Amino acid sequence: MNGLGQAAGSLILGHRAHLDDLARLAADGHQFVYIGHREVPGVEICYVGGDYRAATGRIVDDLVALGHRSFGYLGESSRYEPQADR
């Protein structure tokens, strides 16, 4: 039993999701939206993610207009959904 039953729903966010917890919440019928792209095998969850492709394209266009020609991505070596999207 958890206190989430008193809420109509939840917004959940975090850098690293515990997929088993998200699957359990979905199985329990708790309404939630995850902030950030998350996929849980065998379970359909609602999430809101950023449009990294469009944002990155605009940034690169601006940098090219300023004369930059070489770019790199610095990020974590682990690839969760948000890092893969970027």
Phi and psi restraints in degrees (range 20) as a CNS / XPLOR table:
assign (resid 1 and name C) (resid 2 and name N)
       (resid 2 and name CA) (resid 2 and name C) 1.0 -135.8 20.0 2
assign (resid 2 and name N) (resid 2 and name CA)
       (resid 2 and name C) (resid 3 and name N) 1.0 166.0 20.0 2
assign (resid 2 and name C) (resid 3 and name N)
       (resid 3 and name CA) (resid 3 and name C) 1.0 -74.3 20.0 2
assign (resid 3 and name N) (resid 3 and name CA)
       (resid 3 and name C) (resid 4 and name N) 1.0 -6.9 20.0 2
assign (resid 3 and name C) (resid 4 and name N)
       (resid 4 and name CA) (resid 4 and name C) 1.0 -66.2 20.0 2
assign (resid 4 and name N) (resid 4 and name CA)
       (resid 4 and name C) (resid 5 and name N) 1.0 -21.8 20.0 2
assign (resid 4 and name C) (resid 5 and name N)
       (resid 5 and name CA) (resid 5 and name C) 1.0 -62.0 20.0 2
assign (resid 5 and name N) (resid 5 and name CA)
       (resid 5 and name C) (resid 6 and name N) 1.0 -17.7 20.0 2
assign (resid 5 and name C) (resid 6 and name N)
       (resid 6 and name CA) (resid 6 and name C) 1.0 -83.7 20.0 2
assign (resid 6 and name N) (resid 6 and name CA)
       (resid 6 and name C) (resid 7 and name N) 1.0 -11.4 20.0 2
assign (resid 6 and name C) (resid 7 and name N)
       (resid 7 and name CA) (resid 7 and name C) 1.0 -100.4 20.0 2
assign (resid 7 and name N) (resid 7 and name CA)
       (resid 7 and name C) (resid 8 and name N) 1.0 148.7 20.0 2
assign (resid 7 and name C) (resid 8 and name N)
       (resid 8 and name CA) (resid 8 and name C) 1.0 -72.6 20.0 2
assign (resid 8 and name N) (resid 8 and name CA)
       (resid 8 and name C) (resid 9 and name N) 1.0 -23.0 20.0 2
assign (resid 8 and name C) (resid 9 and name N)
       (resid 9 and name CA) (resid 9 and name C) 1.0 178.1 20.0 2
assign (resid 9 and name N) (resid 9 and name CA)
       (resid 9 and name C) (resid 10 and name N) 1.0 177.9 20.0 2
assign (resid 9 and name C) (resid 10 and name N)
       (resid 10 and name CA) (resid 10 and name C) 1.0 -143.1 20.0 2
assign (resid 10 and name N) (resid 10 and name CA)
       (resid 10 and name C) (resid 11 and name N) 1.0 150.5 20.0 2
assign (resid 10 and name C) (resid 11 and name N)
       (resid 11 and name CA) (resid 11 and name C) 1.0 -104.0 20.0 2
assign (resid 11 and name N) (resid 11 and name CA)
       (resid 11 and name C) (resid 12 and name N) 1.0 127.2 20.0 2
assign (resid 11 and name C) (resid 12 and name N)
       (resid 12 and name CA) (resid 12 and name C) 1.0 -120.4 20.0 2
assign (resid 12 and name N) (resid 12 and name CA)
       (resid 12 and name C) (resid 13 and name N) 1.0 133.9 20.0 2
assign (resid 12 and name C) (resid 13 and name N)
       (resid 13 and name CA) (resid 13 and name C) 1.0 -142.3 20.0 2
assign (resid 13 and name N) (resid 13 and name CA)
       (resid 13 and name C) (resid 14 and name N) 1.0 157.6 20.0 2
assign (resid 13 and name C) (resid 14 and name N)
       (resid 14 and name CA) (resid 14 and name C) 1.0 169.7 20.0 2
assign (resid 14 and name N) (resid 14 and name CA)
       (resid 14 and name C) (resid 15 and name N) 1.0 157.0 20.0 2
assign (resid 14 and name C) (resid 15 and name N)
       (resid 15 and name CA) (resid 15 and name C) 1.0 -71.0 20.0 2
assign (resid 15 and name N) (resid 15 and name CA)
       (resid 15 and name C) (resid 16 and name N) 1.0 -43.1 20.0 2
assign (resid 15 and name C) (resid 16 and name N)
       (resid 16 and name CA) (resid 16 and name C) 1.0 -123.1 20.0 2
assign (resid 16 and name N) (resid 16 and name CA)
       (resid 16 and name C) (resid 17 and name N) 1.0 118.1 20.0 2
assign (resid 16 and name C) (resid 17 and name N)
       (resid 17 and name CA) (resid 17 and name C) 1.0 -84.9 20.0 2
assign (resid 17 and name N) (resid 17 and name CA)
       (resid 17 and name C) (resid 18 and name N) 1.0 144.2 20.0 2
assign (resid 17 and name C) (resid 18 and name N)
       (resid 18 and name CA) (resid 18 and name C) 1.0 -93.3 20.0 2
assign (resid 18 and name N) (resid 18 and name CA)
       (resid 18 and name C) (resid 19 and name N) 1.0 99.0 20.0 2
assign (resid 18 and name C) (resid 19 and name N)
       (resid 19 and name CA) (resid 19 and name C) 1.0 -60.2 20.0 2
assign (resid 19 and name N) (resid 19 and name CA)
       (resid 19 and name C) (resid 20 and name N) 1.0 -33.8 20.0 2
assign (resid 19 and name C) (resid 20 and name N)
       (resid 20 and name CA) (resid 20 and name C) 1.0 -66.3 20.0 2
assign (resid 20 and name N) (resid 20 and name CA)
       (resid 20 and name C) (resid 21 and name N) 1.0 -34.8 20.0 2
assign (resid 20 and name C) (resid 21 and name N)
       (resid 21 and name CA) (resid 21 and name C) 1.0 -67.2 20.0 2
assign (resid 21 and name N) (resid 21 and name CA)
       (resid 21 and name C) (resid 22 and name N) 1.0 -41.5 20.0 2
assign (resid 21 and name C) (resid 22 and name N)
       (resid 22 and name CA) (resid 22 and name C) 1.0 -64.9 20.0 2
assign (resid 22 and name N) (resid 22 and name CA)
       (resid 22 and name C) (resid 23 and name N) 1.0 -40.4 20.0 2
assign (resid 22 and name C) (resid 23 and name N)
       (resid 23 and name CA) (resid 23 and name C) 1.0 -63.4 20.0 2
assign (resid 23 and name N) (resid 23 and name CA)
       (resid 23 and name C) (resid 24 and name N) 1.0 -40.3 20.0 2
assign (resid 23 and name C) (resid 24 and name N)
       (resid 24 and name CA) (resid 24 and name C) 1.0 -66.0 20.0 2
assign (resid 24 and name N) (resid 24 and name CA)
       (resid 24 and name C) (resid 25 and name N) 1.0 -43.0 20.0 2
assign (resid 24 and name C) (resid 25 and name N)
       (resid 25 and name CA) (resid 25 and name C) 1.0 -59.3 20.0 2
assign (resid 25 and name N) (resid 25 and name CA)
       (resid 25 and name C) (resid 26 and name N) 1.0 -44.2 20.0 2
assign (resid 25 and name C) (resid 26 and name N)
       (resid 26 and name CA) (resid 26 and name C) 1.0 -64.0 20.0 2
assign (resid 26 and name N) (resid 26 and name CA)
       (resid 26 and name C) (resid 27 and name N) 1.0 -42.9 20.0 2
assign (resid 26 and name C) (resid 27 and name N)
       (resid 27 and name CA) (resid 27 and name C) 1.0 -64.9 20.0 2
assign (resid 27 and name N) (resid 27 and name CA)
       (resid 27 and name C) (resid 28 and name N) 1.0 -32.5 20.0 2
assign (resid 27 and name C) (resid 28 and name N)
       (resid 28 and name CA) (resid 28 and name C) 1.0 -76.4 20.0 2
assign (resid 28 and name N) (resid 28 and name CA)
       (resid 28 and name C) (resid 29 and name N) 1.0 -7.4 20.0 2
assign (resid 28 and name C) (resid 29 and name N)
       (resid 29 and name CA) (resid 29 and name C) 1.0 81.5 20.0 2
assign (resid 29 and name N) (resid 29 and name CA)
       (resid 29 and name C) (resid 30 and name N) 1.0 13.2 20.0 2
assign (resid 29 and name C) (resid 30 and name N)
       (resid 30 and name CA) (resid 30 and name C) 1.0 -74.3 20.0 2
assign (resid 30 and name N) (resid 30 and name CA)
       (resid 30 and name C) (resid 31 and name N) 1.0 129.4 20.0 2
assign (resid 30 and name C) (resid 31 and name N)
       (resid 31 and name CA) (resid 31 and name C) 1.0 -78.6 20.0 2
assign (resid 31 and name N) (resid 31 and name CA)
       (resid 31 and name C) (resid 32 and name N) 1.0 126.9 20.0 2
assign (resid 31 and name C) (resid 32 and name N)
       (resid 32 and name CA) (resid 32 and name C) 1.0 -154.4 20.0 2
assign (resid 32 and name N) (resid 32 and name CA)
       (resid 32 and name C) (resid 33 and name N) 1.0 158.2 20.0 2
assign (resid 32 and name C) (resid 33 and name N)
       (resid 33 and name CA) (resid 33 and name C) 1.0 -127.1 20.0 2
assign (resid 33 and name N) (resid 33 and name CA)
       (resid 33 and name C) (resid 34 and name N) 1.0 129.2 20.0 2
assign (resid 33 and name C) (resid 34 and name N)
       (resid 34 and name CA) (resid 34 and name C) 1.0 -90.2 20.0 2
assign (resid 34 and name N) (resid 34 and name CA)
       (resid 34 and name C) (resid 35 and name N) 1.0 131.1 20.0 2
assign (resid 34 and name C) (resid 35 and name N)
       (resid 35 and name CA) (resid 35 and name C) 1.0 -88.1 20.0 2
assign (resid 35 and name N) (resid 35 and name CA)
       (resid 35 and name C) (resid 36 and name N) 1.0 107.1 20.0 2
assign (resid 35 and name C) (resid 36 and name N)
       (resid 36 and name CA) (resid 36 and name C) 1.0 118.0 20.0 2
assign (resid 36 and name N) (resid 36 and name CA)
       (resid 36 and name C) (resid 37 and name N) 1.0 146.9 20.0 2
assign (resid 36 and name C) (resid 37 and name N)
       (resid 37 and name CA) (resid 37 and name C) 1.0 -65.6 20.0 2
assign (resid 37 and name N) (resid 37 and name CA)
       (resid 37 and name C) (resid 38 and name N) 1.0 121.3 20.0 2
assign (resid 37 and name C) (resid 38 and name N)
       (resid 38 and name CA) (resid 38 and name C) 1.0 -140.2 20.0 2
assign (resid 38 and name N) (resid 38 and name CA)
       (resid 38 and name C) (resid 39 and name N) 1.0 137.7 20.0 2
assign (resid 38 and name C) (resid 39 and name N)
       (resid 39 and name CA) (resid 39 and name C) 1.0 -124.8 20.0 2
assign (resid 39 and name N) (resid 39 and name CA)
       (resid 39 and name C) (resid 40 and name N) 1.0 132.3 20.0 2
assign (resid 39 and name C) (resid 40 and name N)
       (resid 40 and name CA) (resid 40 and name C) 1.0 -115.9 20.0 2
assign (resid 40 and name N) (resid 40 and name CA)
       (resid 40 and name C) (resid 41 and name N) 1.0 117.2 20.0 2
assign (resid 40 and name C) (resid 41 and name N)
       (resid 41 and name CA) (resid 41 and name C) 1.0 -55.4 20.0 2
assign (resid 41 and name N) (resid 41 and name CA)
       (resid 41 and name C) (resid 42 and name N) 1.0 128.7 20.0 2
assign (resid 41 and name C) (resid 42 and name N)
       (resid 42 and name CA) (resid 42 and name C) 1.0 80.7 20.0 2
assign (resid 42 and name N) (resid 42 and name CA)
       (resid 42 and name C) (resid 43 and name N) 1.0 -1.4 20.0 2
assign (resid 42 and name C) (resid 43 and name N)
       (resid 43 and name CA) (resid 43 and name C) 1.0 -133.8 20.0 2
assign (resid 43 and name N) (resid 43 and name CA)
       (resid 43 and name C) (resid 44 and name N) 1.0 135.6 20.0 2
assign (resid 43 and name C) (resid 44 and name N)
       (resid 44 and name CA) (resid 44 and name C) 1.0 -96.5 20.0 2
assign (resid 44 and name N) (resid 44 and name CA)
       (resid 44 and name C) (resid 45 and name N) 1.0 118.4 20.0 2
assign (resid 44 and name C) (resid 45 and name N)
       (resid 45 and name CA) (resid 45 and name C) 1.0 -118.5 20.0 2
assign (resid 45 and name N) (resid 45 and name CA)
       (resid 45 and name C) (resid 46 and name N) 1.0 156.6 20.0 2
assign (resid 45 and name C) (resid 46 and name N)
       (resid 46 and name CA) (resid 46 and name C) 1.0 -89.5 20.0 2
assign (resid 46 and name N) (resid 46 and name CA)
       (resid 46 and name C) (resid 47 and name N) 1.0 135.1 20.0 2
assign (resid 46 and name C) (resid 47 and name N)
       (resid 47 and name CA) (resid 47 and name C) 1.0 -144.8 20.0 2
assign (resid 47 and name N) (resid 47 and name CA)
       (resid 47 and name C) (resid 48 and name N) 1.0 158.9 20.0 2
assign (resid 47 and name C) (resid 48 and name N)
       (resid 48 and name CA) (resid 48 and name C) 1.0 -122.4 20.0 2
assign (resid 48 and name N) (resid 48 and name CA)
       (resid 48 and name C) (resid 49 and name N) 1.0 122.7 20.0 2
assign (resid 48 and name C) (resid 49 and name N)
       (resid 49 and name CA) (resid 49 and name C) 1.0 -123.1 20.0 2
assign (resid 49 and name N) (resid 49 and name CA)
       (resid 49 and name C) (resid 50 and name N) 1.0 162.3 20.0 2
assign (resid 49 and name C) (resid 50 and name N)
       (resid 50 and name CA) (resid 50 and name C) 1.0 -80.5 20.0 2
assign (resid 50 and name N) (resid 50 and name CA)
       (resid 50 and name C) (resid 51 and name N) 1.0 155.4 20.0 2
assign (resid 50 and name C) (resid 51 and name N)
       (resid 51 and name CA) (resid 51 and name C) 1.0 -90.4 20.0 2
assign (resid 51 and name N) (resid 51 and name CA)
       (resid 51 and name C) (resid 52 and name N) 1.0 75.2 20.0 2
assign (resid 51 and name C) (resid 52 and name N)
       (resid 52 and name CA) (resid 52 and name C) 1.0 -63.2 20.0 2
assign (resid 52 and name N) (resid 52 and name CA)
       (resid 52 and name C) (resid 53 and name N) 1.0 -34.8 20.0 2
assign (resid 52 and name C) (resid 53 and name N)
       (resid 53 and name CA) (resid 53 and name C) 1.0 -62.7 20.0 2
assign (resid 53 and name N) (resid 53 and name CA)
       (resid 53 and name C) (resid 54 and name N) 1.0 -48.8 20.0 2
assign (resid 53 and name C) (resid 54 and name N)
       (resid 54 and name CA) (resid 54 and name C) 1.0 -66.4 20.0 2
assign (resid 54 and name N) (resid 54 and name CA)
       (resid 54 and name C) (resid 55 and name N) 1.0 -42.8 20.0 2
assign (resid 54 and name C) (resid 55 and name N)
       (resid 55 and name CA) (resid 55 and name C) 1.0 -64.2 20.0 2
assign (resid 55 and name N) (resid 55 and name CA)
       (resid 55 and name C) (resid 56 and name N) 1.0 -43.7 20.0 2
assign (resid 55 and name C) (resid 56 and name N)
       (resid 56 and name CA) (resid 56 and name C) 1.0 -64.0 20.0 2
assign (resid 56 and name N) (resid 56 and name CA)
       (resid 56 and name C) (resid 57 and name N) 1.0 -40.6 20.0 2
assign (resid 56 and name C) (resid 57 and name N)
       (resid 57 and name CA) (resid 57 and name C) 1.0 -60.1 20.0 2
assign (resid 57 and name N) (resid 57 and name CA)
       (resid 57 and name C) (resid 58 and name N) 1.0 -43.1 20.0 2
assign (resid 57 and name C) (resid 58 and name N)
       (resid 58 and name CA) (resid 58 and name C) 1.0 -65.6 20.0 2
assign (resid 58 and name N) (resid 58 and name CA)
       (resid 58 and name C) (resid 59 and name N) 1.0 -41.4 20.0 2
assign (resid 58 and name C) (resid 59 and name N)
       (resid 59 and name CA) (resid 59 and name C) 1.0 -63.7 20.0 2
assign (resid 59 and name N) (resid 59 and name CA)
       (resid 59 and name C) (resid 60 and name N) 1.0 -45.8 20.0 2
assign (resid 59 and name C) (resid 60 and name N)
       (resid 60 and name CA) (resid 60 and name C) 1.0 -62.6 20.0 2
assign (resid 60 and name N) (resid 60 and name CA)
       (resid 60 and name C) (resid 61 and name N) 1.0 -42.7 20.0 2
assign (resid 60 and name C) (resid 61 and name N)
       (resid 61 and name CA) (resid 61 and name C) 1.0 -57.5 20.0 2
assign (resid 61 and name N) (resid 61 and name CA)
       (resid 61 and name C) (resid 62 and name N) 1.0 -44.1 20.0 2
assign (resid 61 and name C) (resid 62 and name N)
       (resid 62 and name CA) (resid 62 and name C) 1.0 -63.5 20.0 2
assign (resid 62 and name N) (resid 62 and name CA)
       (resid 62 and name C) (resid 63 and name N) 1.0 -42.3 20.0 2
assign (resid 62 and name C) (resid 63 and name N)
       (resid 63 and name CA) (resid 63 and name C) 1.0 -67.6 20.0 2
assign (resid 63 and name N) (resid 63 and name CA)
       (resid 63 and name C) (resid 64 and name N) 1.0 -38.5 20.0 2
assign (resid 63 and name C) (resid 64 and name N)
       (resid 64 and name CA) (resid 64 and name C) 1.0 -63.1 20.0 2
assign (resid 64 and name N) (resid 64 and name CA)
       (resid 64 and name C) (resid 65 and name N) 1.0 -41.5 20.0 2
assign (resid 64 and name C) (resid 65 and name N)
       (resid 65 and name CA) (resid 65 and name C) 1.0 -61.7 20.0 2
assign (resid 65 and name N) (resid 65 and name CA)
       (resid 65 and name C) (resid 66 and name N) 1.0 -27.2 20.0 2
assign (resid 65 and name C) (resid 66 and name N)
       (resid 66 and name CA) (resid 66 and name C) 1.0 -86.6 20.0 2
assign (resid 66 and name N) (resid 66 and name CA)
       (resid 66 and name C) (resid 67 and name N) 1.0 -2.0 20.0 2
assign (resid 66 and name C) (resid 67 and name N)
       (resid 67 and name CA) (resid 67 and name C) 1.0 105.2 20.0 2
assign (resid 67 and name N) (resid 67 and name CA)
       (resid 67 and name C) (resid 68 and name N) 1.0 -2.1 20.0 2
assign (resid 67 and name C) (resid 68 and name N)
       (resid 68 and name CA) (resid 68 and name C) 1.0 -73.3 20.0 2
assign (resid 68 and name N) (resid 68 and name CA)
       (resid 68 and name C) (resid 69 and name N) 1.0 144.5 20.0 2
assign (resid 68 and name C) (resid 69 and name N)
       (resid 69 and name CA) (resid 69 and name C) 1.0 -129.9 20.0 2
assign (resid 69 and name N) (resid 69 and name CA)
       (resid 69 and name C) (resid 70 and name N) 1.0 -15.0 20.0 2
assign (resid 69 and name C) (resid 70 and name N)
       (resid 70 and name CA) (resid 70 and name C) 1.0 -120.7 20.0 2
assign (resid 70 and name N) (resid 70 and name CA)
       (resid 70 and name C) (resid 71 and name N) 1.0 139.3 20.0 2
assign (resid 70 and name C) (resid 71 and name N)
       (resid 71 and name CA) (resid 71 and name C) 1.0 -138.0 20.0 2
assign (resid 71 and name N) (resid 71 and name CA)
       (resid 71 and name C) (resid 72 and name N) 1.0 152.8 20.0 2
assign (resid 71 and name C) (resid 72 and name N)
       (resid 72 and name CA) (resid 72 and name C) 1.0 -143.1 20.0 2
assign (resid 72 and name N) (resid 72 and name CA)
       (resid 72 and name C) (resid 73 and name N) 1.0 158.1 20.0 2
assign (resid 72 and name C) (resid 73 and name N)
       (resid 73 and name CA) (resid 73 and name C) 1.0 -114.0 20.0 2
assign (resid 73 and name N) (resid 73 and name CA)
       (resid 73 and name C) (resid 74 and name N) 1.0 123.7 20.0 2
assign (resid 73 and name C) (resid 74 and name N)
       (resid 74 and name CA) (resid 74 and name C) 1.0 -109.7 20.0 2
assign (resid 74 and name N) (resid 74 and name CA)
       (resid 74 and name C) (resid 75 and name N) 1.0 118.1 20.0 2
assign (resid 74 and name C) (resid 75 and name N)
       (resid 75 and name CA) (resid 75 and name C) 1.0 -157.5 20.0 2
assign (resid 75 and name N) (resid 75 and name CA)
       (resid 75 and name C) (resid 76 and name N) 1.0 -178.9 20.0 2
assign (resid 75 and name C) (resid 76 and name N)
       (resid 76 and name CA) (resid 76 and name C) 1.0 -69.1 20.0 2
assign (resid 76 and name N) (resid 76 and name CA)
       (resid 76 and name C) (resid 77 and name N) 1.0 152.6 20.0 2
assign (resid 76 and name C) (resid 77 and name N)
       (resid 77 and name CA) (resid 77 and name C) 1.0 -75.0 20.0 2
assign (resid 77 and name N) (resid 77 and name CA)
       (resid 77 and name C) (resid 78 and name N) 1.0 -27.0 20.0 2
assign (resid 77 and name C) (resid 78 and name N)
       (resid 78 and name CA) (resid 78 and name C) 1.0 -75.8 20.0 2
assign (resid 78 and name N) (resid 78 and name CA)
       (resid 78 and name C) (resid 79 and name N) 1.0 143.5 20.0 2
assign (resid 78 and name C) (resid 79 and name N)
       (resid 79 and name CA) (resid 79 and name C) 1.0 -120.2 20.0 2
assign (resid 79 and name N) (resid 79 and name CA)
       (resid 79 and name C) (resid 80 and name N) 1.0 93.1 20.0 2
assign (resid 79 and name C) (resid 80 and name N)
       (resid 80 and name CA) (resid 80 and name C) 1.0 -87.6 20.0 2
assign (resid 80 and name N) (resid 80 and name CA)
       (resid 80 and name C) (resid 81 and name N) 1.0 175.7 20.0 2
assign (resid 80 and name C) (resid 81 and name N)
       (resid 81 and name CA) (resid 81 and name C) 1.0 -52.6 20.0 2
assign (resid 81 and name N) (resid 81 and name CA)
       (resid 81 and name C) (resid 82 and name N) 1.0 -47.0 20.0 2
assign (resid 81 and name C) (resid 82 and name N)
       (resid 82 and name CA) (resid 82 and name C) 1.0 -61.8 20.0 2
assign (resid 82 and name N) (resid 82 and name CA)
       (resid 82 and name C) (resid 83 and name N) 1.0 -40.3 20.0 2
assign (resid 82 and name C) (resid 83 and name N)
       (resid 83 and name CA) (resid 83 and name C) 1.0 -67.8 20.0 2
assign (resid 83 and name N) (resid 83 and name CA)
       (resid 83 and name C) (resid 84 and name N) 1.0 -38.3 20.0 2
assign (resid 83 and name C) (resid 84 and name N)
       (resid 84 and name CA) (resid 84 and name C) 1.0 -66.7 20.0 2
assign (resid 84 and name N) (resid 84 and name CA)
       (resid 84 and name C) (resid 85 and name N) 1.0 -37.5 20.0 2
assign (resid 84 and name C) (resid 85 and name N)
       (resid 85 and name CA) (resid 85 and name C) 1.0 -62.9 20.0 2
assign (resid 85 and name N) (resid 85 and name CA)
       (resid 85 and name C) (resid 86 and name N) 1.0 -37.3 20.0 2
